[in-house]
Every structure is written in C-alpha cells, then in structure tokens.
Amino acid sequence: MMKKNIRVIVIDDSALMRNLLKEIIDEAPDLECIATAPDPLIAREKIRELNPDVITLDIEMPKMDGLEFLERLMRLKPTPVIMISSLTEQGSEAALRALELGAVDIIAKPKLDIVRGIQGYADDIREKIRSAAGANVKPMFSSVTPNHSADVVLSKISKPILKTEKLIIVGASTGGTEALKEFLMPMPPDSPAILIAQHMPEMFTKSFANRLDSLCRITVKEAEQGERILPGHAYIAPGHSHLMLGVSGANYVCQLSQGEPVNRHRPSVDVLFRSVANLAGKNAIGVILTGMGKDGAIGMLEMKQAGSYNFAQDEASCVVFGMPKEAIALGGVHEILPLKDISTRVLGFLTLHGGRNVRI
C-alpha cells in the first residue's frame, strides 16, 4: 500500500511567496501542494472542498488578516496550520498570538531577498510541514544544516562540579510556546532558576520572553552572555545562540555560543542539557516538552547519568510527541506526565529532595 502524500494548501497574498512555497513543497516526494489562495475568503472554499492535511497561512493579508482567519478555522475546523510571519517586532508579536490560537509552528519570512532566504531553509520548511501533519491539534472552545551532535559545541566533563543551588532545565520545540506558558505560570516567585531552550526563530525569542514575563509570577527574560542565574528567574535561549550553563566563581551564569547547529537547531536542547550534566548533576531537574525530532534525548540521558531527575510530557498532551518520545526511548526519563501536572510535580519533588523551600 502506497503511503499517502501530505496535502498542503498555501494561503498568501504574495504571488511570489505562493509560488516559492508551492515549489518547495512539491519538490518533496511525500508532500503535495494541492492549492494556493491569495486571501482567506478564497481559501475558505478550497479548504472546505479539498480538506488539506496542513495549511500555511500568512499573517498579513487583505480582506481578513491571518489571525482572524486562524481563530475561525480552529473553532470550526481544527487543522494543522503553520504561520508565515515577517521578521519584525510586530510580526513576532502576531506570530506568538497565532501560536496561542492554535497554530503549530512559524515560518519566518525574510525581510530582504525573499527568494534566496526562503529557498535557503527549504528543508526546514518541509520538516515543519511533516511535523505539523502529525500534530495533535485541538479545537478551541536554509540550506541543509548538518546534523551535528553536542560534541561540536561542548565536550563532556567526567564529573559535575558540586554545588547546592537547584536548577530546572527545560527543552521544547513544536507546540512548546503554549506548553512553556502552562509550565511556567504556576511557578512561585522563590522557585529555583529555570533555563529554557525553545526552538524558535531569532526575532521571536525576546517577544516570547516578554510575553511570558507579563503572565508569570517569576521573572522571564531572554538570556544574556555572562549574566548571573538567579532564583525566581527563567532564562530563554536567544534564537541565534546555544544557551549553556556556566560557572563564574561561586555563581551559575548564562553562557551563549553561536557554534554549529546541533540536530539542525541553534539553540539546541542537547547543548543546554549537556552543559547542565557537566556542571550541575544531581542539583538539576530536567524537563522535556512537546516537539518534533530528537533534540534533547541524548542530553537528557547525560543529565540522568550525572544524577539529575528528569520529566517528560506524555503523548496525549503533546502537540508533537517527538522529543519526549526519543528521550523516553533512550532511558533518560524518570517520570512521564500530562503537561498540566508537570510543574506541580517538579515543585513537589524539590520540596521532598532537598530543594529550596518553595511555596506552591
């Protein structure tokens, strides 16, 4: 029996973008662009008629903007959607809103030389579409990047440095923006410091951190090179750099690296997790959330081997059960939980195992 192609509808008011995305999609043997549309009103009829597996949707369009259309679509006919967003502050805010409304992922539209920019990460676009096709969508009420391991950025250290300060370390990808919000919002102001690697385009991470900061009791910010890591703070890896745990004197600090992408990603979850395995060992708690691919699986196993206690999001609550599944399969995970239970369980584990006296 032949495997069915993933059928995609492209919605964009730019004829150039429609043609570029159609070419990128149709170049893959397992993908097929079955229709394009210049605006949501025309797209609505094509979606009803053709029932696509995945939709790519521009945010800025005439007649009805992409966010309004996405909200209606998720209410009436939930379908995996990848948003096309401009690399601007306004575009990043809109993209984050789209993820809140149920979009699975984001494709960043280059500001200059759109043809070369889009074609440069054609493989990433195709991977996002494949991942979206298998996403767990719920109704609302570049050139090819080498698949490096974390060795290219950070070598292993045989024994972690002994410190007593607890850390919570989180990795996420597809679906992670909303999962991180649900994980971070219950965190009390005196919670241990949290380091986060979320796969996200460069221009979006600062806006994402600011949005979470406005919702959470802890301080959430984009990580900066050399800054001291403090309790009650969450540090999100910038979209342009790997985030690593470092030590300066008696303090943990953030270290950033623009080394090679690992598992096609920078920031990479494996790089963050390995740095924690090297320096924190049993003083860290690892959490791996929804996401496509395998980034973080090896690093989580290294954390476990160094003495960390690790949690993974379960399949039923994941948008994409890729990264947690791989970490579980490698044996790096101690507990598998629904997303809604992870933050409470992490805090409970800390109170029982010598963590700070966090008040839940």
LINGIBEL-V391010 format. One record per helix or strand. SS is the DSSP state (2 for helix, 1 for strand). FROM is the first residue (numbers start at 1). TO is the last residue. If there is no record, write none. Layout:
BEGIN
SS;FROM;TO / SS;FROM;TO
END
This chain:
BEGIN
1;6;11 / 2;15;26 / 1;31;37 / 2;40;50 / 1;54;58 / 2;66;76 / 1;80;86 / 2;89;101 / 1;105;109 / 2;114;120 / 2;122;133 / 1;148;148 / 2;150;152 / 1;167;172 / 2;176;185 / 1;193;198 / 2;202;215 / 1;219;222 / 1;228;228 / 1;233;236 / 1;242;248 / 1;251;257 / 1;262;262 / 1;265;265 / 2;269;279 / 2;281;283 / 1;284;288 / 1;291;291 / 2;297;305 / 1;309;313 / 2;315;317 / 1;321;321 / 2;323;330 / 1;335;337 / 2;339;352
END
